[in-house]
Amino acid sequence: MEKYSTPKKMKQVGDLFSKYKTLLKPPQSSVEKACSEAILKVTGHCIDKEKISYTVSTKTIHLMVPSVLKTELRFKNNEILKELEGVLGKDSVPKIIF
C-alpha cells in the first residue's frame, strides 16, 4: 500500500493518433476519389477518377476534362476545396485545381 498512487487520467481514443495526423498524408488515389465526389456534390457533374491527376508534392489537382467544364469548375473552386477540407482534413486538402 505504500507504493499506491492514484490512477492516471484516461486518454481519449482520438488523442492517441493526434501526432500521426500531422505526419501522415492521404494517398494519391484517395484524394482523387474524394475530389471526384466533391465535384459531383458541389456541381452535379460526374468526373471519372481516371480523368483526375493529383501531385502529392505540390498538392495540385489536374483535371483532364473539356475547357468548358474546367471554366465552370473554376467558378466553384472555393466550394470544392471547402468540401475537400471537410473530407480530407485541413492539412491534407489540395491547394490548386487546374
RAGI-V196964 format. One record per pair of residues at least 4 apart in sequence whose ideal C-beta (glycine too) atoms are under 8 Angstrom apart, sorted by the first residue. I is the first residue (numbers start at 0). J is the second residue. If there is no record, write none. Layout:
<<I:J> <I:J>>
This chain:
<<10:14> <10:15> <11:15> <13:17> <16:20> <17:21> <18:22> <19:23> <20:88> <20:90> <21:90> <24:55> <24:90> <24:91> <25:29> <25:30> <25:33> <25:87> <25:91> <26:30> <27:31> <27:53> <27:55> <28:32> <28:48> <29:33> <29:87> <30:34> <30:53> <30:55> <30:60> <30:83> <30:87> <30:91> <30:93> <31:35> <31:48> <31:51> <31:52> <31:53> <31:60> <32:36> <32:48> <33:37> <33:83> <33:86> <33:87> <34:38> <34:51> <34:53> <34:60> <34:79> <34:83> <34:93> <34:96> <35:39> <35:45> <35:46> <35:47> <35:48> <35:51> <36:40> <36:86> <37:41> <37:79> <37:82> <37:83> <37:86> <38:42> <38:44> <38:46> <38:72> <38:79> <39:43> <39:44> <39:45> <39:46> <40:82> <41:75> <41:78> <41:79> <41:82> <42:71> <42:72> <42:75> <42:79> <44:68> <44:71> <44:72> <46:50> <46:51> <46:62> <46:64> <46:68> <47:51> <50:62> <50:63> <50:64> <51:60> <51:61> <51:62> <51:63> <52:60> <52:61> <52:62> <52:63> <53:59> <53:60> <53:61> <53:93> <54:58> <54:59> <54:61> <57:94> <57:95> <58:92> <58:93> <58:94> <58:95> <59:93> <59:94> <59:95> <59:96> <59:97> <60:93> <60:95> <60:96> <60:97> <61:97> <62:68> <62:69> <62:72> <62:96> <62:97> <64:68> <64:69> <64:72> <65:69> <66:70> <67:71> <68:72> <69:73> <69:97> <70:74> <71:75> <72:76> <72:79> <72:96> <73:96> <75:79> <76:80> <76:96> <77:81> <78:82> <79:83> <79:96> <80:84> <80:92> <80:93> <80:96> <81:85> <82:86> <83:87> <83:92> <83:93> <84:88> <84:89> <84:92> <87:91> <87:92> <88:92>>
